[in-house]
Amino acid sequence: MYLLPFKEMTFFKVRYLLISFILFFVAILVFVISGLANGLSMNNASAIINMPVHSIYLQKSAEGRIDRSHFTLDLEKLTAKSEAQPIGIQMGAISKVNSEDKLDITFMSVKPGSFLKPDSKSLEINGGNSVLLDRSLSRTIKKGMIVKDARSGISLKVVGFLDDQTFSHTPIALISLDTWEELAGGSNKSEYNGIAINKTDLGLEKSISSLYKDGEWVKKDQVVKGIPGYSAEQNSLYMMLSFLIVIALFVLAAFFYIMTIQKTVQLGILKAIGATSSQLVKSTIFQVIMLSIVSIAAAVAFTKGFMSILPDDIPFIFDFVQMAKFSGLLFIVSIFGSLLSVFNIVKADPIQAMGRVE
């Protein structure tokens, strides 16, 4: 009886291969869409996601959107406290010297060496109007080149590149506070989008709130969700994932239900020679477990390989933790889908199977 599930799977190879392929392809779709969701998330908001901040002080009227928030700040008073730092964000464009081809970027201003961007010290070392760019621009712009701001015409020297620094699907151009003010046309014209703190400090929060009225503290994850298009993208992709998982549940349930109907006679005969319903149910569930593990593991391996052949401009992130969560979810869905066939197993009548019904 212990070898029954293996013998049955060996005898009905085509049936079980078909079920395996269905689960395999559904799992691939789930994993690929999950990877694209992660990739789009980072491509849209990695500059904020990777920023070591606890919360950001934004205008109330901005409704959690950092791009809509604007403050005129006293930098000397504010930056004297290392726990609070101003952030400036502005969509823009740059171009190479003697070139009309513009590259869309987002300027982000920080104090060099502050907790916001500890890897921005090269801005301070090089001085002048220097800029750090996201590494995605390294294919067209090289370190040491001079680029110019499309709006002001001010020249900026590229002093290095940063990894995973994008905002609203555009690469970040990281500049110092002094350069930010120069791009704005002077300190009296410059505005900042918010004030960031790197830890919970109620005293500091109250102090900043009293200095700059009409603002509110917004947690980092809420700031990320407020980035234009972020929530819409993520909600759409995860809605697709939800439907895929529900479809997988119904498809697997239908397959196992039909298969148990087709082998009702065999189940009845097994009962007639001494097999119990619980043994037959355990055998079926064991088959589902085997098929699920093999199919999901193959889908994970395929997705990992698929990622390596994707073009660089398609944002895709293979997150092992998230893949493990979806693998577990698909495994549970497979088990639940097979439970519908339990009723047919329990109802299988050995007398009917032997043809002895009067």
GUDO-237406 format. One record per residue (C-alpha): residue number from 0; residue in three letters; x, y, z. Coordinates in steps of 0.25 Angstrom, whole numbers, plus 2048, in hexadecimal, padded with zeros to 3 digits. Each point is the difference from the previous one (the first is absolute). Layout:
     n   res    c1    c2    c3
   NUM   ALA     X     Y     Z
...
//
This chain:
     n   res    c1    c2    c3
     0   MET   800   800   800
     1   TYR   80C   809   803
     2   LEU   804   7FF   7F1
     3   LEU   7F2   803   7FB
     4   PRO   802   80F   7FD
     5   PHE   80D   7FD   7F8
     6   LYS   7FA   7F4   7F8
     7   GLU   7F4   809   7FC
     8   MET   808   80C   7FC
     9   THR   809   7F6   7F8
    10   PHE   7F5   7FA   7F9
    11   PHE   7F8   80C   7FD
    12   LYS   80C   809   7FC
    13   VAL   7F9   809   7F6
    14   ARG   7F5   804   80A
    15   TYR   80A   804   80B
    16   LEU   80A   806   7F6
    17   LEU   7F4   809   7FB
    18   ILE   7FC   804   80E
    19   SER   80F   803   803
    20   PHE   802   809   7F4
    21   ILE   7F3   808   804
    22   LEU   805   803   80E
    23   PHE   80E   802   7FA
    24   PHE   7FB   80B   7F6
    25   VAL   7F7   806   80A
    26   ALA   80C   801   80A
    27   ILE   809   806   7F5
    28   LEU   7F5   80B   7FE
    29   VAL   7FF   803   80F
    30   PHE   80F   801   802
    31   VAL   803   808   7F3
    32   ILE   7F5   80A   804
    33   SER   805   801   80E
    34   GLY   80E   803   7FB
    35   LEU   7FB   80A   7F6
    36   ALA   7F8   807   80C
    37   ASN   80D   800   809
    38   GLY   808   806   7F4
    39   LEU   7F6   80B   7FD
    40   SER   7FF   803   80F
    41   MET   80F   802   801
    42   ASN   800   807   7F2
    43   ASN   7F6   80A   805
    44   ALA   804   802   80E
    45   SER   80E   7FA   803
    46   ALA   805   80E   804
    47   ILE   7F6   801   80C
    48   ILE   800   7F1   803
    49   ASN   80F   7FF   802
    50   MET   801   80D   807
    51   PRO   802   7FE   80F
    52   VAL   7F5   809   806
    53   HIS   7F5   7FD   80A
    54   SER   7F6   80B   7FB
    55   ILE   800   80D   7F8
    56   TYR   7F9   80D   803
    57   LEU   7F7   804   7F5
    58   GLN   7F6   80B   7FD
    59   LYS   7F2   7FC   805
    60   SER   7FB   804   7F2
    61   ALA   809   7F7   7F9
    62   GLU   7F8   7F4   805
    63   GLY   80C   7F7   802
    64   ARG   806   803   7F2
    65   ILE   80F   805   802
    66   ASP   800   806   7F2
    67   ARG   7F4   80A   804
    68   SER   806   804   80D
    69   HIS   808   80D   801
    70   PHE   807   807   80B
    71   THR   809   80C   801
    72   LEU   80B   7FC   80B
    73   ASP   80A   806   808
    74   LEU   80B   7F7   7FD
    75   GLU   80A   804   80A
    76   LYS   7F7   7FE   80B
    77   LEU   7FA   7F3   7FB
    78   THR   80D   7F9   7FC
    79   ALA   807   803   80D
    80   LYS   7F8   7F5   805
    81   SER   805   7F3   7F9
    82   GLU   7F4   7F8   803
    83   ALA   7F7   809   7F7
    84   GLN   804   803   7F1
    85   PRO   7F9   807   7F5
    86   ILE   7FC   7F9   7F3
    87   GLY   7FE   806   7F3
    88   ILE   7FA   7F9   7F4
    89   GLN   7FE   806   7F2
    90   MET   7FD   7F9   7F3
    91   GLY   809   805   7F5
    92   ALA   809   7FD   7F4
    93   ILE   80F   800   7FD
    94   SER   808   7FF   7F4
    95   LYS   80F   7FF   7FC
    96   VAL   807   80C   7FC
    97   ASN   7FF   803   7F1
    98   SER   7F4   7F7   7FF
    99   GLU   7F1   802   7FF
   100   ASP   7FC   7F2   804
   101   LYS   7FA   802   80E
   102   LEU   7FF   7F5   80B
   103   ASP   7F5   800   80A
   104   ILE   804   800   80E
   105   THR   7FC   804   80E
   106   PHE   809   809   808
   107   MET   801   7FD   80F
   108   SER   807   809   809
   109   VAL   806   7FB   80D
   110   LYS   80B   805   80A
   111   PRO   80D   7F8   7FB
   112   GLY   803   7F6   80A
   113   SER   7F3   801   808
   114   PHE   7F8   7F3   804
   115   LEU   7F8   802   7F4
   116   LYS   80B   7FD   7F6
   117   PRO   80D   7FC   808
   118   ASP   806   7FC   7F2
   119   SER   7FE   80E   7FB
   120   LYS   80D   805   807
   121   SER   807   801   7F2
   122   LEU   7F7   80C   7FD
   123   GLU   806   807   80C
   124   ILE   80E   7FC   7FC
   125   ASN   7FF   804   7F1
   126   GLY   7F9   80D   804
   127   GLY   7FA   809   7F6
   128   ASN   7F4   7FC   7F8
   129   SER   802   7F1   800
   130   VAL   7F6   7F5   7FF
   131   LEU   7FE   7F1   802
   132   LEU   7F7   7F9   7F6
   133   ASP   7F9   7F2   801
   134   ARG   808   7F5   7FA
   135   SER   7F6   7FE   7F5
   136   LEU   805   80D   7F9
   137   SER   80E   7FA   800
   138   ARG   7FE   7FB   7F2
   139   THR   7FF   80D   7FA
   140   ILE   807   809   80A
   141   LYS   80E   7FD   806
   142   LYS   806   805   80D
   143   GLY   808   80D   7FE
   144   MET   7F6   805   7F5
   145   ILE   7FA   80E   801
   146   VAL   7F0   800   7FE
   147   LYS   7F7   80C   801
   148   ASP   7F3   802   806
   149   ALA   7F5   802   7F4
   150   ARG   7F9   80B   808
   151   SER   80A   809   806
   152   GLY   80C   7FC   7F7
   153   ILE   809   7FE   80C
   154   SER   80C   7F6   7FD
   155   LEU   801   7F5   80A
   156   LYS   80C   7F6   801
   157   VAL   7FD   7F1   801
   158   VAL   809   7FB   80C
   159   GLY   7FA   7F2   801
   160   PHE   7F4   7F7   800
   161   LEU   7F6   7FA   80A
   162   ASP   7F9   7F3   800
   163   ASP   7F1   7FF   800
   164   GLN   7FC   80F   801
   165   THR   7F4   803   7F8
   166   PHE   7F3   808   802
   167   SER   7F4   7FF   7F8
   168   HIS   807   7F7   7F5
   169   THR   80B   80B   7FE
   170   PRO   80E   7FF   804
   171   ILE   805   808   80C
   172   ALA   80A   80B   7FF
   173   LEU   805   803   80E
   174   ILE   805   80E   803
   175   SER   804   808   80C
   176   LEU   7F8   80A   807
   177   ASP   808   80B   7FA
   178   THR   7FF   7FB   7F2
   179   TRP   7F1   7FF   802
   180   GLU   7FF   80E   804
   181   GLU   808   804   7F4
   182   LEU   7F7   7F9   7F7
   183   ALA   7F4   807   806
   184   GLY   806   80D   7FE
   185   GLY   805   804   80E
   186   SER   7FD   7FC   80E
   187   ASN   7F5   80A   801
   188   LYS   7F8   7F9   7F5
   189   SER   803   7F1   804
   190   GLU   7F6   7F7   806
   191   TYR   801   7F2   806
   192   ASN   7F6   7F5   800
   193   GLY   801   7FB   80E
   194   ILE   808   7FE   80C
   195   ALA   805   7F1   803
   196   ILE   803   7FA   80E
   197   ASN   807   7F3   801
   198   LYS   7FA   7FB   80D
   199   THR   7F4   802   809
   200   ASP   802   80D   808
   201   LEU   7F3   807   805
   202   GLY   808   80C   805
   203   LEU   807   802   7F3
   204   GLU   7F2   7FE   7F9
   205   LYS   7F9   80B   808
   206   SER   80C   809   7FF
   207   ILE   7FF   800   7F1
   208   SER   7F1   800   7FF
   209   SER   801   80D   809
   210   LEU   80A   806   7F6
   211   TYR   7F9   7FD   7F3
   212   LYS   7F1   800   802
   213   ASP   7F5   7FA   7F7
   214   GLY   808   7F3   7FF
   215   GLU   7FF   7F1   805
   216   TRP   809   7F4   802
   217   VAL   7FE   7F5   7F6
   218   LYS   806   7F2   801
   219   LYS   80A   7FC   7F5
   220   ASP   7F7   7F5   7FB
   221   GLN   7F5   80A   7FE
   222   VAL   809   809   7F9
   223   VAL   804   7F5   7F7
   224   LYS   7F1   7FD   7FD
   225   GLY   7FE   80F   7FD
   226   ILE   80A   800   7F4
   227   PRO   7F8   802   7F3
   228   GLY   7FB   7F3   7FA
   229   TYR   806   7F7   80B
   230   SER   7F3   7FB   807
   231   ALA   7F9   7FE   7F2
   232   GLU   80B   7F8   7FB
   233   GLN   802   7F7   80C
   234   ASN   7F1   7FE   802
   235   SER   7FD   7FC   7F1
   236   LEU   80B   7F6   801
   237   TYR   7FC   7FA   80D
   238   MET   7F2   7FF   7FB
   239   MET   805   7F8   7F4
   240   LEU   807   7F7   80A
   241   SER   7F4   7FE   808
   242   PHE   7F8   7FC   7F4
   243   LEU   80B   7F6   7FC
   244   ILE   800   7F9   80D
   245   VAL   7F1   7FF   801
   246   ILE   800   7FB   7F1
   247   ALA   80A   7F5   805
   248   LEU   7F7   7FC   80B
   249   PHE   7F4   7FD   7F7
   250   VAL   808   7FA   7F5
   251   LEU   807   7F6   809
   252   ALA   7F3   7FD   807
   253   ALA   7F9   7FD   7F3
   254   PHE   80C   7F7   7FB
   255   PHE   801   7F8   80D
   256   TYR   7F0   7FF   801
   257   ILE   7FF   7FA   7F2
   258   MET   80C   7F7   802
   259   THR   7F9   7FA   80C
   260   ILE   7F3   7FE   7F9
   261   GLN   808   7F9   7F5
   262   LYS   806   7F6   80A
   263   THR   7F4   7FE   808
   264   VAL   7FF   7F1   7FC
   265   GLN   80F   7FE   804
   266   LEU   7FE   807   80D
   267   GLY   7F4   7F7   803
   268   ILE   808   7F4   7FD
   269   LEU   80B   804   809
   270   LYS   7F6   802   80B
   271   ALA   7FB   7F2   7FE
   272   ILE   80D   7FA   802
   273   GLY   803   807   80D
   274   ALA   804   80F   7FD
   275   THR   7F9   80A   809
   276   SER   7FB   80E   7FB
   277   SER   80B   807   809
   278   GLN   80B   7F8   7F9
   279   LEU   7FB   804   7F2
   280   VAL   7FE   80E   805
   281   LYS   80E   800   805
   282   SER   805   7FA   7F3
   283   THR   7FA   80B   7F8
   284   ILE   805   80B   809
   285   PHE   80E   7FB   7FF
   286   GLN   7FF   800   7F1
   287   VAL   7FC   80F   800
   288   ILE   80C   803   80A
   289   MET   80A   7F9   7F7
   290   LEU   7FA   807   7F3
   291   SER   800   80D   807
   292   ILE   80E   800   805
   293   VAL   806   7FB   7F3
   294   SER   7F8   80A   7F7
   295   ILE   802   80C   80A
   296   ALA   80F   7FD   801
   297   ALA   801   7FF   7F1
   298   ALA   7F9   80E   7FE
   299   VAL   809   806   80A
   300   ALA   80C   7FB   7F8
   301   PHE   7FA   805   7F3
   302   THR   7FD   80E   806
   303   LYS   80E   801   805
   304   GLY   806   7FC   7F2
   305   PHE   7F5   809   7F9
   306   MET   805   80C   808
   307   SER   80E   7FE   7FA
   308   ILE   7FC   802   7F2
   309   LEU   7F7   80C   802
   310   PRO   805   80D   7FA
   311   ASP   806   80A   80A
   312   ASP   7F5   80A   7FD
   313   ILE   7F5   7F7   806
   314   PRO   7FF   801   80F
   315   PHE   800   7F2   806
   316   ILE   804   7FC   80E
   317   PHE   801   7F2   805
   318   ASP   7FD   801   80F
   319   PHE   802   7F2   806
   320   VAL   7F8   804   80C
   321   GLN   7F4   804   7F8
   322   MET   801   7F4   7F7
   323   ALA   800   7F7   80C
   324   LYS   7F3   807   805
   325   PHE   7F9   7FE   7F2
   326   SER   806   7F1   7FF
   327   GLY   7F9   7FD   80E
   328   LEU   7F3   807   7FB
   329   LEU   800   7F8   7F3
   330   PHE   803   7F3   808
   331   ILE   7F4   803   80A
   332   VAL   7F7   803   7F4
   333   SER   804   7F3   7FA
   334   ILE   7FD   7F8   80C
   335   PHE   7F2   807   802
   336   GLY   7FD   7FE   7F1
   337   SER   802   7F1   802
   338   LEU   7F7   7FF   80C
   339   LEU   7F3   801   7F7
   340   SER   804   7F2   7FB
   341   VAL   7FF   7FA   80E
   342   PHE   7F1   7FF   7FF
   343   ASN   801   7F7   7F4
   344   ILE   80A   7F7   807
   345   VAL   7F7   7FF   80C
   346   LYS   7F4   7FD   7F8
   347   ALA   807   7F5   7F7
   348   ASP   7F7   7F4   803
   349   PRO   807   7F2   7FF
   350   ILE   7F3   7F9   7FD
   351   GLN   7FD   809   7F4
   352   ALA   80F   7FE   7FB
   353   MET   7FE   7F1   801
   354   GLY   7F4   801   7F8
   355   ARG   7F7   7FA   80B
   356   VAL   7F5   80A   801
   357   GLU   7F2   7FA   801
//
